[in-house]
Amino acid sequence: MAAINLFAVFSGFVSFTFIIGLHNFLTNNEENGCEMTYMFEYPQYVRLSLPSVTARRYPRYGLYAYGEGHMTERLRAMKFGGIPVLFIPGNSGSHKQVRSLASVSLRKTLSSHTPFQFDYFTVDLNEEYSALFGGVLKDQREFVHHCLHRILELYRNNANKPTSVILIGHSMGGMVAKGLFLDPNFDKNLVNIIITLVTPHRSPVLALDSFITRYYDNVNAYWRANRKAEGNLSHVTFASIGGGHRDILVRSGLTQTEEADVNILSTAVPTVWLSTDHLCSVWCKELVLVIVRTLFDIVNLTTKQVSKNVQERKSVFHYHMIQRTAGKHFSTSFHPHDVYFDYNGFWTESIQRQFTFHEPNGVFTETYIMIRLLDDPKHEMLAVEAVNNNDRDWVFACVANDVHNNVRICHTGINLSNETKFLPSRHYRRKFVYLNLAALKHKSFTHVILRVKPTKDMVQFNVDVHSSSNRHIAVSLSKWISFLSKSEVLDSTFDHAVYYELPLPGFEQTWQAYLLYIEPKSCQKAPNHALATMVVPWSKEDVHAHITETLHKPLRLRLQSPKPLSYKSGDPVKVTLILDPQCKYSVRIQSGVLDSFGQLARFYSPMLLPYLVAILLLTLREQLRTLVETGQCVMFHTALGAGAKPYYGLPAVRIGIQVVGWSMLMKIMHPLLPLPDLIMLKEQDLHSLPLCLYLYAVAYGAAYLLGLGCWLTIIFSGHTAHKMAVSFLAKALMGTLTLSEWAMTGLSKLPAAVAAFLLALIYSTCGALSLCVGAAFFFLKLCKTYENYLEHLFKYSLKLLLKRQKNSKASEREQSSVVEGDDDDRKKDATTSTKDDDDDDDGKTQDSMEMETQIQQNVVPDTDTQDKAETSQTDETTESAANVNDDSVKRSEEHVVRSPSDVEVSSEPNEDADFSFSEFHFNFTVFLLWLSVTLLNVPCVLVWAHNYR
């Protein structure tokens, strides 16, 4: 069996692991922790009129303004007085997705009593599949351009009229926003701010057509060339936000682009710290609040419009989305450099290196906690976790030269609160600061001060002074997938320890996945709270895990983007542990095999179709080879097992890459063909030779299953499909089942007519639709061919059975005649020679009767058999009656000699059957190739059907 070989078994195992990984990728994600945004009044979408030329050119698109309650009447009267924001939906997105951003912004205006407001507009792009078919992107971009002019016209009579529009793009809407600048007639100053949500900037998720690849090439090339300091896009503030692991449609590595001022995932945004799926990113309350606060903070209170200061806008975006150190407003987050302390406050100094300052009922006087700086390796670093401390400025460095009430105090200090980092928390609000005491000591400071202002609420500080060598534990990890590997990182943490850092050298590739377990061993009291965070230095994709008395889930270590080749820093991925000092913890790490398979499915699933087509072409090549050599086309799975092994293609590709070089090859081919997937993988640092073999094996298994599935479909559902097609033709065109049956039969015998029909369908409707119709007809033809083969095989089997029955009856008559002849010969021993002559005539008459029987049975007697029969008759006349037994033996040999002619005759219809089924094998493989190309173009059919009207 050539269909089952060692590589087929290996591919089956690899395909099984891929299916497990795909299931893990689709299902094994964290729960959605986002809060839903709600409208306080019923949302209204007021359609805005467009110039007649624009309306006629883009009849399927529309422009709307969002309003709630009494605001709607003002919008219907075309009275706009705020700051315009345009929302652009993405792939199959609705214009109504703007309601969360717009409603939260409206409520913030009412609650904060700001002297300005935001007017939200949204475009209806007919929910087109822009991520699957790039042919609609140009129309969408041009329509948005017209909408920008229409929006600004609404403010032409205002005193402080806006000169630009803020763009917020979801998914492919972000690429539409970036593509506006490609138009030579576009005024670059119309757009100063672009915020994209889960937009694949680096490359399309699925490059299914040349339109989308060309659009991406043009947009990205323009932004790379003009994003420089003096370029045409230097005035644009650009932020890109990814969704994290929950977004299974757009992997977050694609959302990061070098042209953005802010590249971050929602898991790393302060006060969000949650992964959002692809649709959740537009309504996740935590993320929406951050975006709205950012927009409010970039408004100039004098002009009541967006600030023209580019650096100020960048600082606001950085504060809210990357490093928030204080309150919700950027304007109030300034940390003064020098701070004066209160002499009359409560000053306390602890000599312990680890201690907890806890006041369950708050403090009534301003309290200063002093931490002394010493020239001691054990006093090298300081980690402080502040629980429920709402002071903006709370940590300082000072020189304690003054004495008050017999206590050394500081008169002034240097503010270090800008080093504050907010922490995700299950209980209370938490802040954290990590300071290098040795560096501060070198600058002649004597103490670090923690300040607590009077409050009635509980307040707590967890202080941990330690040596960096004791708290930095490097965990080396294997580059490749390791099965069932476990490692004990920490058997037990130090008493009252707050901070640990675990660098992970070797953790650089996307297919690596690990599980980090942090388990409390003994706690002095409950509740307790610990936090583990994975920090990736080359991308903002922090991942968090909480450890409490009831929650012990591991931290899943997976990367959204690999380590870039251009990344020169030696800082590896690390895990930071902020522990509860009342507990001791054990830490261990083990390989996450299922997560590794899930990562492979996440990153490389779109690559399977090209590999599948390559394998089908190799299979077809093997069938053509056997057809030339033997005259017979072997079945699909036999050709797959014999001719589609990886060493036929992969070595040649690798050698070609090394010899020719991609740069030279691209100069020749790129004007005609899009960039190969291998080039895109290299640009994203995702390429590896073992992965090529892995994908080939998965595609090989997919081809095997695809062939098996199509075989079973033809066998069990072919007749049903044929009936459905006939019924459809009867209802749609012919009117009767008989005419439809005749039409189907005629078309199957006239493939040229089918080809002409498909060509006409291409020019009248859609080329992808023609592919789908052709695939359906091809499938029906295969079903009909298989039915004809079965019918032929049944008739042949029945005919062969009847012949065997006739031959068996004839042999029985011959045996009976031989027995009767022996009895007659014994009686003839006493007769005279004249009677022998009469017996001679009787023998000839019997032979002639046997010849007639053979003719009736359609059996052609062998000439050698006839010669032997004549010889035996001559011997009978010359030999004595005693040798009659030899004659009966020769007559039995005559019966044996005739049997090969039966086999010879029966072999003729078998050759016809093999020839007809050989044609079926060839067409079956061609159908699978056709089906692959058709699947590639299904999105185009969906777009055509969506816009049929």
PyMOL commands that set and color helices and strands:
alter all, ss='L'
color gray80, all
select helices_A, chain A and resi 6-27+52-57+71-76+95-112+134-153+172-182+188-190+210-226+252-255+266-268+280-282+285-297+310-321+330-332+377-379+417-419+437-442+468-471+593-630+636-643+646-648+650-660+662-669+677-683+689-734+737-749+751-764+767-830+833-856+863-878+881-897+899-946
alter helices_A, ss='H'
color red, helices_A
select strands_A, chain A and resi 43-48+62-68+83-88+118-124+166-170+193-197+237-242+262-265+299-300+305-306+338-340+346-349+354-359+367-372+381-387+395-398+402-404+407-409+412-415+421-423+430-436+447-452+459-466+486-490+499-503+513-523+529-535+543-548+555-558+574-578+583-591
alter strands_A, ss='S'
color yellow, strands_A
deselect
rebuild
show_as cartoon
